[in-house]
Structure formats: C-alpha cells, structure tokens
Amino acid sequence: MTSLSDNKAVLIAGPTASGKSALALELAQKAGGVVINTDSMQVYHDLRVLTARPTPEEEALVPHRLYGHVDASVNYSAGHYVRDAAQLLDDVRRQRRLPIFIGGTGLYFKALTRGLSVVPPVPDEVREVVRLKLDRDGVEALHAELARRDAAAAARLNVRDRSRIARALEVIEATGRPLADWHAETSPPLLPEGSYRALFIAPEREALYARIDARFETMLEGGALDEVERLAARGLDPLLPAMKAHGVPALIRYIRGEISREEAATIGKADTRHYAKRQFTWFRHQLPEFEWTSPEAARGWVRPI
C-alpha cells in the first residue's frame, strides 16, 4: 500500500466534523508537511471558533497556511483563493515539504484540480450599486433586471437567490459579458491529474450528524457567541460570505432578541447538517476522482515515514 506521503500533494476533503483536521495534522507531523486550508469559511480571521479552525496549539505543531488571513469585510472568492494557493504552493515546494490541502469547500478543490474560470474582479463601486438596488428594490426586481440583461443566467437561478442574482448582475455590469461566457474560459489547474492523492472522508451519517450537534454546543460554550456579537457590531453587508457562515445569521437574531438561544442553536445545527449532506452529494458528482474512505480506514494511510 502506498503511503500518502509518497505523493507530490495530498488533498483531504470531507463533510464538516468528519475528522479531516486531525488526519491532516498527523500526516503533516509524520511527513514534514504544510497544512493548507481549503475551507471557504476558515479563511476569515473573525470566526475561529464558529468555523472550527485549528487551535493555536495545533497550529504551533506544524505550519498551517491560509487560515484566518482574511477580514470578514472582504468578499473572498475562489479566484482569490487560487491566487493565494498558487503563491503558497511555490513556497512549499521550494522548501521540499508535502503540501496537504484540507477542507470541505468543493469549489476550492475543483479550482485546484480542474482550473478556474477567469472572471475579472468586480470593482467595489459596481458591487455597491448592485447591493443598493437589492436593498431598495428587492430580489424580484433584480431578477427581472437580470432576465433582461442575461436571460440564460436568470433562467438558471431561483428568483429568491439573492447572492447569485447579485453576483450575475455585478459581473455583467462590470465586464459587459454574461457570467457563463467567463465560465467557459478556464485557467490551467494548479494540481493537474497525477500530481496529487485525494481522499474524501465519509463518516456514517447518523454519527456525523450527532457529532455536528455536539460540536455546535461546544462552540457556543467556547466563544462562538462572542465572535458573532463582535461581527454583528460591525454592521457589515449581510450578503458577505462571512455573514452567512453556518450559525451566524441565527446567532445574530438571538443577539438582537428576535429568537431564543435554543432556537438559534437548533437553526445553526440544522443548517450545518444540511450543508454536510450537500457536501456528500457535491463531491460524489463533481469530483469523482476523490477516493472515498471511512475515518478509520483513512488513518491507515498515515504511516511513519
């Protein structure tokens, strides 16, 4: 059996609370690796506890990169991530260390292994105009505008999908081209086929859901409420990715006195379980090259070097 450390890069994916971080940490310790975040929420500095980022003690054991390096006010995208990962990968390879990409964001893994559509960054002033329209006129009006300017995109999107409707309008406003045109143009992958080993950690569903619920309670007791309270006080755009992290909207409603703590926890747990279910489905259909394994079997790949 080939050790994971025999590969040029290792990709460890899986649903939230599946034990990915512990596996990556153990592999990095044994193989002299660098743990590289591949989770779209763990990039945010403001949400260490609620996104279950590695603890400072864990980060001190081996190098951890692309964790908590982005402010919540930034609309961090897959394009931003690939640019950061490309620079980091060059550094890791120069050091002759094993890059270990670990996380649960399927789009980031797909961008690493398949390439990414080259959508130019949207200027802040364009984004602000579109978001003002959204607040003033409502999502249905924006969907109608999108239907006039990009009928194909409007037909694909749910009329209530605020984020994606706004994004499609921002791109066509900034570039004059529909989002689908940009998606047809793809950059080369950072990790082409044959340059990596990819695992998807797939725990038994009921056990995973029980772990998600228990972990959410632990996060609440461990400072997540304080994090969200500080975040809410900043008055950021609710459409920013960090403001939509699992648990954040419900906990903000609790902080404002709109719902009870128990109701907020119930919503946060349910949102996280639903997300885990979507992660299983997404990886099965979008990245079939990932090897599916149980958490127990995955540990068999981590052997002393």
C-alpha angles and dihedrals in degrees: 000000000000117000118234089237091066089073128087090236136003125217118197115186135164144129121301115284093018097124098258095136094054091050093048092048093051092048092048091051093051099039101036091248137162117232110224120194116236098175120107095215099043090065089075118097092205098061111052096136101036093049093045095237116180112279121251087253091056092045089054092059097063135359112283118191137190093021119132095347096126129073118233090241090068121093092220112194140189087260091057089048095052092049091051092045093050093055092045094048090056090053094047092049092049087055089050091234128142113257110221113191110197132175147085106260106112095192091058092051091046090051090051095050104029104028129247134263110255101238110168116236114269113238114245092239092057092048091049093052092051093047091049089053089049093053094043102040104023133239095284091059091049091049089052090051090049090051089057094047103032110014094175093056092045091052091053096049130077110245089236097050098112098177099049094042090051091047093051091050092047092054096048091044093050099040107020089233130100118252091245090062091057092045089058089063111072131184120224114272120258089221110038122194112291095027098090148032115230128199130183112203107217114185123188106280102235093046090049093051091050089051091050091053093047093047092051090056090048090052091051090053091043101059107285092123091054090050093052092045090055090046093049091051090062093067094222126174106280089221093065112111094242091054090057097050112133109280097012100098093045094046091050088055089052092049089052091051095247096121137011125265089249092053091048091050092048091052093046093050093047092049090051093048091049090050091052089052090052090050091058091050096043097051093044092056104028104038108028091160090076112101111233116221140160118253089249095051092045091062089061089069091060105081132160110273 
